[in-house]
Amino acid sequence: MRAFNQNLFKSELILHNLSLADLAKMLKKTKASVSKKVNGKSDWKLYELQIIAKAVETDKLMSIFLVKKFLIRNKIRKEYEDREQ
């Protein structure tokens, strides 16, 4: 399961006036491979996130890539707590 908020990421690209082509150039990847990552069909590499962090706000980058992991962890915790009661 991927920890990635696609909509927030896409909105940040728009806010920073970055196209998929711009992102691909920054990452030295093809537009097709970046599209797969942006659409959640391929995983991001740490070095790619570091490059992206230079183009978008770091605090938003954290929320973009960690939101699902946080929600899943809380869902599991709630399910566990519900079972214990």
N, C-alpha and C positions, 0 to 999 in steps of 0.2 A: 504494500500500500504506500503510495507516495504522499509525502508531507509537502503539499504545494498548493497555494491559492492562486489558481490561474487568472481569475478575474482581477484580483488586486495587482498581480504582476503585469498584466496587459494594461491596466490603467496607469501604472507607474511608467511603463514604456511610453504611453501617450503623453503623460505629464512632462516627461523629459525629452519629448520629441524624438524618440528612437523608434525606428522601424525594425522589422525582422532582418532586413538587409544590413542595417547599422549594427544590430546585435551580432549577426553572423560575422561581420567584418571584425568587430571587437574581439570575438572569441576565436577567430580564424577557423570557422566552421562553415559548412554550406548552409544556405538558407533553409534547405529541406531538413537538415539535422536539427537546426535551431527551432524550426517549426514543431518538430516532434517533441522537443523538450518543453516548449511553451505550451503545447497542447496536452502535456502530461503523458505522452506515449513513450518517452525516453527519460531516463534519470539525469539529473544535473551532476556534474563533477565539482568537487570543492574548488578547484582552481577557477572554474567558470563563474562560480558564485563570487569569488574574490574579485574577478574582473568586473562583474556586474555591480558589485558594491561600490566601485569607484564612480559609477554612472548614476546610481540611485541612492537614496538615503538608507544608511545601514539599519536603522531601527525598523524601517518598513521592510527591508529585505528579510529581517528575522521573522516578522509576522507573515510574510509571503510564504516562506519555506517551512515554517514550524507550526502553523496553525492546525493542520490536520493531526499532527503527532500529538499536540496538546489536547485537542478535542477527543481523540481516541483514548489517550491516557485517562482523561477525566471520565469518559464513558465507562471504561473498564473499572475504574475506581468506584463509580456510582453503582455499577452492577454488582461488584463485590460487596459494597456496603449494604445494598438492598438484600443480598442473600444472607448476610450476617444478622440481620434484624429479625 
